[in-house]
Amino acid sequence: MFRWFARMPFAILLAIALHLLIILSVLIAWKLDAFSPASEASNTPSEPVIQAQSVSQAAIDQQVSRLKQADEQREKSLKQQQAEAQQAAAARRAEQARLQQLEAMREAKQKAAAEQEQQLKALQDAQKKAQESVQAQKQALAKMQEETAKAAAEKQAAVAAAAKEQAAAAVAKQAATEAAAQAAQARKQVAAEKAAAEKAAKEQAAKEKAAKATADKAAKEKAAKLAAQKADQTRKAALQQQLQDELRASQSKGILDAYGAAIKAKVQSQWFKPPGWQPDWTCDVKISQANDGTVLNVKILRCDGDQLFQSSVQQAVERASPLPLPSDMTLFQPTINFKFKASAQ
């Protein structure tokens, strides 16, 4: 009784007040009948007649029941609001965790892209330096060729001037016979100079050819080295990617196994055993869910048990909403299938 009084004090006090009002009405009516003129004029003794309006106990109990139902309804509404608030808070926490995970993935992708860009820039700088080195060698070779040609021309001009002076001196000093001899000598000298010039030109051509061969060999060796380095980097990158793919596949399998086990455990905890159920009855269930795990639809695909058992499994899935989420949201699936197995636990 004290428990009812603590939960519904207003209803209890109202019932007590109604009982007191009924008793007071009965007493007042009895006193009025006892002292009325009709009773005094009557000489025949008789029992006093009490007339009063009574309120039945059923009406009082009905009023108390209505008040009790109103309090229970308010308490039920308050509990429902609290449960909805807790579900909303859990959904917000899950959404916040998902956004944080997406942000971490985005930062990791940006970091990997920046590292790849740095590697590409370093390779481009190396290629640019190699091209500049080859260009510098070409310019040095061209300058050497220009200086050699200039020296040969100056030498040839000097030789021609000297021959001219000697011929003029010989003409002035000697007679016509000496002029012929000097002319022959000049022709021999010109032939020798021509041979020397041709020899120098051949030697210069051989040097240029050797320099070009050396430059070509160095360029080929450098290109081969760069190609080998690039191939090695490509092989290492492919191996690293393969290792990462294998590791991710292993991690994904573990996450999916844990995800499925968590869903089964929560549904199992919400299952109430129906009458007539048998151990080891199974049901294949298809579930459609929202991104926060809220169950949108439940469909029984195949089941060993009767209709009561199927309904109990479907209700257990609905009561388990929202379902647990995987630790990696990239593995989240809006539609999942799993096998429910009846257990005595």
Salt bridges, closest charged atoms under 4 A:
ASP71 OD1 - ARG74 NH2 1.86
GLU75 OE1 - ARG7 NH2 3.00
GLU75 OE2 - LYS79 NZ 3.72
GLU95 OE2 - ARG98 NH2 2.50
GLU103 OE2 - ARG106 NH2 2.26
ASP232 OD1 - ARG235 NH2 2.78
ASP232 OD2 - LYS236 NZ 3.24
ASP257 OD2 - LYS253 NZ 3.17
ASP280 OD1 - LYS341 NZ 3.74
ASP284 OD2 - ARG302 NE 3.32
ASP284 OD1 - LYS339 NZ 2.74
ASP304 OD1 - ARG302 NH1 2.86
ASP328 OD2 - ARG248 NH2 3.75
